[in-house]
């Protein structure tokens, strides 16, 4: 699925030199490397502030709590009616667990079957229903590196008149952009992930497009109060050394990780473009092999949700024309997915299922009371999706091997 050595080899000396400078400085926590990375990341995300932290999971928790959602920082207060956050059941578990960790309650809405992202229409149904009055925020995920339908969520918030917050789970989407209709009409540039909502959370887990050599995360915001509180919460609730204004946590970005990220950030635009080119090549190879079933190219409604089906072949990724994705993953829908994956494994071809069990059906969340059938689009996706090898250094011949193996399976 990934070959880290191909990225590391050409950057080896540059990264080792950066690490050596940290070792020589003897500054290991929240030093100049962290400050430099925060400034560069804020610029890349078109955000006023960027706050480094220990992981993408912590970034989600920090963004939620700093925005005033939940009550996880109070040691004494009891909440009879916790804040609710609407999010997707089709994501990594941390999306929902961070809401619970913040002292709030996750409410799930189904996904758009084309992008796998949270559906604004499904969210609007919740806001219009009996649970709408308890909703404090919406937490869309830019899954697989494609921005969620931000126009749709902005319209839902405006229509609800509830003063809702929009928090981005951008863990997989550093460098992705969104162009709204208003930007297109006024010739404004696309907005990067991390600048769309009230706050956003990123992950730099080693498999991400922008990858640390271990765990690391980031919160972005243009809200000065969210920035102030995030910096306090990541360091035990301190705004002055040993003076604790609230109960925070220990989630500081290491200097060593920041040094690595400073090196890699300069290369990220090129790497993301190479991922888009690799994805386009997969599309070409699948079409050439006669395996491709596809969504309509321009339809932005969900009325065509049944237009692409695995009964017609391998369903290729669909890109919203308003989005520029970074293809953190190249994910197909595949007939007889599990048998296909076993076939690829036998051919020594990597693949992965992101994600085999929707969050609402995870054993850890059984107390939420969900059952199979509650979110049919998410459950269908969990049964069909398969991520194929995709990274900037993937070779043409390797992609040909992958598609040839899939063609042989279906033949």
C-alpha positions in Angstrom: 0.0 0.0 0.0 2.8 2.4 0.9 6.6 2.5 0.5 8.0 5.1 2.9 11.5 4.6 1.8 10.8 6.1 -1.7 9.9 9.4 -0.1 12.6 9.3 2.5 15.6 8.5 0.2 15.8 11.8 -1.7 15.1 13.8 1.5 17.3 11.7 3.8 20.1 14.2 4.4 17.8 17.2 4.6 15.7 15.5 7.3 18.7 14.2 9.2 20.2 17.7 9.2 17.0 19.1 10.5 16.9 16.5 13.3 20.5 17.2 14.1 19.8 20.9 14.5 17.1 20.1 17.1 19.5 17.8 18.9 22.2 20.5 18.9 19.7 23.2 20.2 18.5 21.0 23.1 15.0 22.5 22.6 12.6 19.6 22.3 9.1 21.0 23.2 7.3 24.0 21.6 10.5 25.6 20.4 11.4 27.4 17.2 10.7 24.5 14.9 7.2 24.2 16.1 6.7 28.0 15.8 8.1 27.9 12.2 5.8 25.0 11.2 2.7 26.7 12.8 3.4 29.8 10.7 4.0 27.9 7.5 1.0 25.7 8.0 -1.3 28.7 8.7 -0.2 30.2 5.5 -0.7 27.0 3.5 -4.2 26.7 5.0 -5.1 30.4 4.6 -5.9 30.5 8.3 -4.9 33.2 10.8 -3.7 30.6 13.4 -2.3 27.1 13.5 -1.6 25.3 16.7 0.6 22.1 16.7 -0.4 19.2 18.9 0.5 15.6 19.6 -1.9 13.8 17.2 -4.8 14.2 14.8 -7.1 12.7 17.5 -6.0 15.3 20.0 -6.5 18.0 17.3 -10.2 17.0 17.0 -10.7 17.1 20.7 -8.9 20.5 21.1 -10.8 22.1 18.2 -14.2 21.0 19.7 -13.5 22.0 23.3 -11.7 25.3 22.3 -14.8 26.2 20.3 -16.9 25.7 23.4 -18.5 22.4 22.5 -19.1 19.9 25.3 -17.8 20.2 28.9 -14.8 17.9 29.1 -12.7 20.5 31.0 -15.0 20.8 34.0 -14.3 18.4 36.8 -17.5 19.1 38.7 -20.3 20.2 36.4 -22.9 17.7 35.4 -24.7 18.1 32.1 -28.3 16.8 31.8 -28.5 17.7 28.1 -25.1 17.5 26.5 -24.2 19.4 23.4 -24.8 17.4 20.2 -22.5 17.3 17.2 -23.7 16.0 13.9 -21.1 13.9 12.0 -20.7 11.0 9.7 -20.8 7.3 10.6 -18.3 6.5 7.8 -14.9 7.7 9.0 -12.1 6.7 11.4 -13.3 6.1 14.9 -11.6 9.2 16.3 -14.2 11.4 14.6 -16.9 10.2 16.9 -14.7 9.3 20.0 -13.4 12.9 20.1 -16.9 14.2 20.3 -17.6 12.0 23.3 -14.2 12.8 24.8 -15.2 16.5 24.6 -18.3 15.8 26.7 -20.7 16.1 23.8 -23.0 13.6 22.0 -22.5 12.4 18.4 -25.5 12.4 16.2 -24.9 10.6 12.9 -26.3 11.5 9.5 -25.8 9.4 6.3 -23.3 10.0 3.6 -23.3 11.1 -0.1 -22.8 7.8 -1.9 -20.6 9.4 -4.5 -18.0 11.2 -2.4 -18.4 9.1 0.8 -18.6 12.4 2.7 -21.3 13.5 5.1 -24.5 14.5 3.2 -25.8 18.0 3.8 -29.3 16.9 3.0 -29.1 14.2 5.7 -27.8 16.8 8.2 -30.6 19.2 7.3 -33.2 16.5 8.2 -31.7 16.2 11.6 -31.6 20.0 12.1 -35.3 20.2 11.2 -36.2 17.3 13.5 -36.6 17.0 17.3 -32.9 16.7 17.9 -32.1 19.9 16.1 -32.4 22.1 19.1 -29.5 20.3 20.9 -27.1 20.5 18.0 -24.1 22.8 18.7 -21.9 21.9 15.8 -21.5 20.0 12.5 -18.3 18.0 12.0 -17.9 17.0 8.4 -14.9 14.8 7.4 -13.0 15.5 4.2 -12.7 11.8 3.6 -10.0 10.3 1.4 -8.7 13.9 0.8 -11.7 15.4 -0.9 -13.5 18.4 0.8 -17.0 17.8 1.9 -19.8 19.8 0.3 -19.1 23.1 2.2 -21.7 25.0 0.3 -24.3 22.6 1.4 -23.3 22.8 5.1 -23.1 26.6 5.1 -26.6 26.7 3.6 -27.9 24.2 6.2 -26.4 26.3 9.0 -27.8 29.5 7.6 -31.3 28.0 7.2 -31.3 26.5 10.7 -30.7 29.9 12.4 -29.2 28.1 15.3 -25.7 29.8 15.4 -24.1 26.4 14.7 -20.4 25.9 14.5 -18.7 24.1 11.6 -15.6 22.1 12.5 -13.6 20.4 9.8 -12.1 16.9 10.3 -9.4 17.6 7.8 -7.1 14.8 9.0 -6.7 13.3 5.4 -6.9 16.6 3.5 -4.0 18.9 3.9 -3.7 20.8 0.6 -7.2 20.0 -0.6 -9.3 23.0 -1.7 -13.0 24.0 -2.2 -14.4 26.5 -4.6 -17.9 27.7 -3.8 -20.3 29.2 -6.3 -19.8 32.7 -4.9 -16.0 32.3 -5.4 -16.4 31.2 -8.9 -18.7 34.1 -9.9 -16.3 36.6 -8.3 -13.1 34.9 -9.6 -11.8 34.4 -6.0 -9.3 31.7 -5.4 -10.2 28.3 -4.0 -10.2 28.0 -0.2 -8.0 25.3 1.4 -9.1 22.8 3.9 -8.5 24.3 7.3 -10.0 27.7 6.3 -13.6 26.6 5.6 -14.9 26.2 9.2 -14.7 27.8 12.6 -11.8 25.4 13.3 -10.2 22.4 11.7 -8.2 19.4 12.8 -5.3 17.8 10.8 -3.3 14.6 11.3 0.3 14.0 10.4 0.3 10.2 11.1 3.0 8.6 9.0 0.6 7.4 6.3 -0.8 10.9 5.7 0.1 13.0 2.6 2.0 15.3 4.9 3.6 12.8 7.3 5.5 13.1 10.5 7.8 10.3 11.8 5.4 9.4 14.5 2.2 11.0 15.8 1.5 14.7 15.3 -1.5 17.0 14.7 -2.6 20.5 14.1 -5.6 22.8 14.7 -6.3 25.7 12.4 -8.7 28.6 13.0 -9.1 32.3 12.3 -10.8 32.9 15.6 -8.5 34.5 18.1 -10.3 33.0 21.1 -10.3 29.5 19.7 -6.5 29.9 19.1 -5.9 31.2 22.6 -7.9 28.4 24.3 -6.4 25.7 22.1 -2.8 26.8 23.1 -3.9 26.7 26.7 -5.7 23.3 26.5 -2.7 21.6 24.8 -0.5 22.5 27.9 -2.7 21.5 30.9 -4.8 24.6 30.7 -1.9 27.0 31.3 -1.7 30.5 29.9 1.1 31.3 32.4 3.6 28.7 33.6 2.1 26.7 36.6 -1.1 28.8 36.5 -3.9 26.6 35.3 -7.1 28.3 34.2 -8.9 25.1 33.3 -8.3 21.3 33.0 -6.5 20.7 29.8 -4.2 18.0 28.6 -0.7 17.3 27.5 -0.7 17.5 23.7 2.3 19.5 22.6 4.0 19.0 19.2 7.6 17.8 19.5 10.3 19.9 18.0 11.7 16.8 16.2 8.4 16.1 14.5 8.0 19.8 13.6 11.5 19.8 12.1 10.5 16.8 9.9 7.2 18.5 8.9 9.0 21.7 8.0 11.1 19.8 5.5 8.2 17.9 4.0 5.7 20.8 3.8 7.8 22.4 1.1 7.4 19.3 -1.1 3.7 18.7 -0.4 2.2 20.6 -3.3 4.2 18.6 -5.8 3.4 15.3 -4.0 -0.3 16.1 -4.0 -0.2 16.9 -7.7 1.5 13.5 -8.3 -1.2 11.8 -6.4 -3.8 13.4 -8.6 -1.9 12.3 -11.6 -1.7 8.7 -10.2 -5.4 8.7 -9.6 -6.1 9.9 -13.2 -3.9 7.1 -14.5 -5.8 4.5 -12.5 -9.0 5.9 -14.0 -7.6 5.6 -17.5 -6.4 2.1 -16.9 -9.7 0.9 -15.5 -11.6 2.5 -18.4 -9.2 1.0 -20.9 -9.7 -2.4 -19.3 -13.5 -2.1 -19.6 -13.9 -2.4 -15.8 -15.2 1.1 -15.0 -18.6 2.0 -13.8 -18.9 5.8 -13.0 -21.1 8.4 -11.6 -22.4 11.2 -13.9 -19.6 13.7 -14.4 -21.5 16.9 -13.6 -24.6 16.0 -11.6 -24.4 17.6 -8.1 -27.7 16.2 -6.8 -28.1 13.0 -5.0 -31.0 11.9 -7.3 -28.5 10.0 -9.4 -27.3 8.0 -6.4 -28.3 4.7 -8.1 -26.7 5.6 -11.4 -23.4 3.8 -10.6 -23.5 0.4 -9.1 -21.0 -2.4 -8.5 -23.3 -4.7 -10.6 -21.9 -2.7 -13.6 -18.2 -3.1 -12.6 -15.7 -1.3 -10.5 -17.1 2.1 -9.5 -14.3 4.8 -9.8 -13.9 7.7 -7.4 -16.1 10.7 -8.1 -14.7 14.2 -7.7 -17.1 17.0 -7.0 -16.3 19.7 -9.6 -16.1 22.3 -6.8 -13.3 20.3 -5.1 -9.7 19.8 -5.8 -8.8 16.6 -3.9 -5.4 15.4 -2.7 -6.2 11.6 -3.0 -5.0 10.6 0.4 -6.6 7.3 -0.8 -7.7 6.0 -4.1 -10.9 4.2 -3.2 -13.1 2.1 -5.6 -16.3 0.3 -5.0 -15.7 -3.3 -5.9 -18.0 -6.3 -6.7 -17.2 -9.2 -4.4 -14.9 -6.9 -2.5 -13.6 -9.3 0.1 -12.8 -12.0 -2.5 -11.0 -9.4 -4.7 -8.9 -8.3 -1.8 -7.9 -11.9 -1.0 -7.0 -12.3 -4.7 -4.8 -9.1 -4.6 -3.1 -10.3 -1.4 -2.3 -13.6 -3.1 -0.6 -11.6 -5.9 1.4 -9.6 -3.2 -0.6 -6.5 -4.0 -1.5 -4.3 -1.0 -5.0 -3.0 -0.4 -7.0 -1.8 2.6 -10.6 -1.3 3.7 -11.3 2.2 5.0 -13.6 1.4 6.9 -15.1 -2.2 7.3 -17.5 -1.3 10.1 -19.4 2.0 10.2 -18.9 3.9 13.5 -22.6 3.6 14.5 -22.2 -0.2 14.5 -18.9 -0.3 16.5 -19.2 -2.3 19.7 -17.7 0.5 21.8 -20.7 2.7 20.8 -23.5 0.2 21.3 -25.0 2.5 24.0 -26.0 5.0 21.3 -28.6 2.4 20.3 -28.0 2.1 16.6 -28.7 -1.0 14.5 -28.0 -2.2 11.0 -30.0 -0.3 8.4 -30.0 3.0 10.3 -27.5 4.6 7.7 -27.8 2.5 4.6 -25.4 4.5 2.4 -22.6 4.2 5.0 -23.3 0.5 5.5 -23.2 -0.1 1.7 -20.0 1.8 1.4 -18.4 -0.3 4.2 -19.3 -3.4 2.3 -17.9 -2.3 -1.1 -14.9 0.1 -0.6 -11.4 -0.9 -1.3 -8.3 1.4 -1.3 -5.6 0.6 -3.8 -1.9 1.5 -3.6 -1.4 5.2 -4.3 1.5 7.4 -3.3 3.5 10.0 -5.3 6.4 7.6 -6.1 4.1 4.8 -7.4 5.3 3.7 -10.9 3.3 3.4 -14.0 4.1 -0.3 -14.3 3.0 -1.0 -10.8 -0.4 0.6 -11.5 -0.6 -1.6 -14.6 0.1 -4.7 -12.4 -2.7 -3.7 -10.0 -5.3 -3.2 -12.7 -4.3 -6.3 -14.6 -4.7 -8.3 -11.4 -8.2 -6.9 -10.9 -9.1 -7.6 -14.5 -7.9 -11.2 -14.1 -10.1 -11.6 -11.0 -13.3 -10.5 -12.8 -12.4 -12.4 -15.9 
